[in-house]
Amino acid sequence: MAEAVVSAAVSAPSTAVPAPLPVRAVLPWAFFVGLLALIALYFVGAEQGATSLIAGSDVHEWVHDGRHLLGFPCH
């Protein structure tokens, strides 16, 4: 009995190339994230101080542990 030899061409796996992101598509999101980071930094670092926008100590109590974690003095 004759055996049929089947040869399969083995090709190298193709590498995935990510699509380039245009700067014009990323820039609004980068600005938005940066603005949110600055607002969060304000509330953690400066709220309840000389530039307080909200009366009372509620904001201070909510971000108290974050203040210590980031090195802001509060006592």
C-alpha positions in Angstrom: 0.0 0.0 0.0 1.4 3.4 -0.9 1.2 6.0 1.6 0.3 9.5 0.5 2.6 12.1 1.8 0.9 15.2 2.7 3.1 18.2 3.1 1.7 21.2 4.8 3.5 24.4 4.3 4.3 25.8 7.7 4.4 29.6 7.7 5.8 31.8 10.3 3.1 33.2 12.6 2.2 36.7 11.6 2.8 39.5 14.1 0.0 41.8 15.0 0.7 45.4 14.2 -1.3 47.9 16.2 -3.1 50.6 14.3 -1.5 54.0 14.8 -3.6 56.5 16.9 -3.7 60.0 15.6 -2.8 62.7 18.0 -6.0 64.6 17.2 -8.0 61.6 18.5 -6.0 61.2 21.7 -5.5 64.9 22.7 -9.1 65.6 24.0 -9.0 62.4 26.1 -5.5 63.3 27.5 -6.8 66.8 28.4 -9.9 65.4 30.1 -7.9 62.9 32.1 -5.4 65.6 33.1 -8.2 67.9 34.2 -9.8 65.1 36.3 -6.4 64.4 37.9 -5.9 68.1 38.8 -9.3 68.3 40.3 -8.7 65.1 42.4 -5.3 66.5 43.4 -6.9 69.8 44.5 -9.5 68.0 46.7 -7.0 65.7 48.2 -4.2 68.3 48.7 -5.7 71.7 49.2 -9.4 71.5 50.1 -10.2 72.5 53.7 -7.2 74.8 53.6 -6.8 78.5 52.6 -8.5 77.8 49.2 -11.5 75.9 50.6 -14.5 75.8 48.3 -16.8 73.7 50.5 -17.6 74.6 54.0 -17.2 72.0 56.8 -14.9 69.1 57.2 -16.7 66.5 55.1 -14.3 66.6 52.2 -11.4 66.4 54.5 -12.8 63.3 56.1 -13.4 61.6 52.8 -9.9 62.2 51.5 -8.0 62.0 54.8 -6.2 58.7 54.1 -5.4 59.8 50.6 -3.8 62.9 51.9 -1.4 60.9 54.1 -0.7 58.4 51.3 0.4 61.2 49.0 2.4 63.0 51.7 0.1 66.0 52.3 0.1 67.2 56.0 -3.3 67.7 57.5 -2.8 67.6 61.3 
